Amino acid sequence: MSINKGDVVQLKSGGPLMTVTGIIGEDPTLNVLKISGFNDGDVTVEYFDANNTLIRNTFKSTSLKVIEDEGHRAG
């Protein structure tokens, strides 16, 4: 399953739900992350930690799973 901007994802090992904000290779401004070992298809995400602080991070796409909307989001 491919990951798209706007998808809700989670680490395969668990953790918080995160929203994909960018995909390396699709957004030219993210290509600078390739010098840190990331590749096309890896993603940037945003999520809130337990203190309600916004966290931005980058993950290898192979470490993530897409969360289907099964009532996981409040709203």
N, C-alpha and C positions, 0 to 999 in steps of 0.2 A: 504494500500500500504506500503510495507516495504521500509526502507531507506538503501541504500548501500553506501559504500565508493566511493567517486567521484561524487555522486549525488549533484545537485544544489538544495538547500532548502531555505525556508523562514519561519519566524515565522508566525503562522496562523493569528496573529494580524497585520502583515505587517513588513516592515523594509527591510534591505539590502538583496540581494541574497548572499548566503553563500555556500561554498563547503565543503562537508563532508570529513574530513581527517581521521576519526577513529570511530570505533563503540565499545563501552564498552562490554566486553564479547567475542569479536572476536580478539581483540588485548590485549594480557596479560599485556602490559605495561600500559594500561589505567585502569586496575582493581583497582588501588590506588584511583581512583575517586569515588569508591563505599563508601569510608568513608565520602564523602561529600554529600551523599544522592542520588547519581546517581546509575542506575541499568543497567543490561544487556540490550542492545538495544539503550540506550541513546548515543548521538553522540558528537564528537568534530568537530568543524568547523573552517574555516578560511575565512575572508572577508576583504575588504578594507573599511575604514570609509571615511567620506567626505574630510579628509585631506590626503587621499591616504596612510594612515598608516595601516599596516597589523595587524589585530586583530585576536586573537585565543580565542575561547570560548567553553563552553560545555553546551548542552541543553538537556532537556527531549525530547525524540522522539515524545511524544504526543503533544508537543507545536509547531511542525514543519510540513510543507507540502512540498512535492517534487514538484519542478517546472519543468514541461516538457519543452523540448527545442522547444519553439515557437518563436524564434527570440529574446529571452530575452538577449542573450549574443552577444556582439559585436565580430566581427571577420571575 
